[in-house]
Amino acid sequence: MQVTETTEQFAIPTNSQSGVEFTNTQTSEVCYTFSPSGTWKAGKDIPECSAEGFKDVAPEYQKDLKYPNNTAFSLVAVNKKTGAVTEVGKETTILVKPGETLVFLVNDFPPHYADNTGNLTVKVSSQRTTPPSRVPDWGQGQVVQTRLRPPELRADDHFGISVAIDGNQAIVGAYKTDDPDNSGAAYIYQLQNGDWKQMQKLRPPELRGDDHFGISVAIDGNQVMVGAYKTDDPDNGGAVYFFETTT
């Protein structure tokens, strides 16, 4: 399991009512830890305070705050999507989903943000865990799902000498099948409703005995390549055949 750590920081201007946005740009949920520092002053008549704000504000004033259910003058993070408000007066960890944005600002009285002086700094750290790739257990208890075998196979056709798969398509080589004398063939299969169905048998018309067509195969979407390492003059020079389906 791989753990990726990142660290950054940003400033919060306390005179901004719109705040500063922080977005999770990852493709998975991330637990971010926000650590605020610094002090600021809300107007000339209120003492300097930290990101924790003041908890002893009278109720008649508390109700007029931008976020009346949270501590006065504290730093808060507002989830733009859900509207959830989290106080970040001290080190705080928040789980943020992919694409979600938090808005950081101080919880002040809306008419008085312009009177504020000072900035708060927020240090951000995160640990993103990447789970290991799932490795299938090919030990005991595995069951053969399908056995592919063309009905016309004969002894020593060597069907399965080469195999390639791409999504729900596969190609299988049989480099000693067919007349004349072990010229070879390749078979295209497609997965349909859980079963592999033979769709086509590839065999160039010019093949001769012992050309070994199908000794190697490759498939990518609607394109396949098949090797025939003993085909063509002079002296079994070999060739590769390219096929492409058309729609």
Secondary structure, DSSP 8 states (H G I E B T S, - for coil): -EEEEEEEEEEEETT-SS-EEEE--SSS-EEEEEEEE--BEESSSS--B-TT-BS---HHHHTTSSSTTS-BT-EEEEETTT--EEE-SS-EEEEE-TT-EEEEEE---GGGGGGEE-EEEEEEEEEEEE--------STT---------TT--TT--EEEEEEEETTEEEEEETT-STTTT-BEEEEEEEETTEEEEEEEE--TT--TT--EEEEEEEETTEEEEEETT-STTTT--EEEEEE---
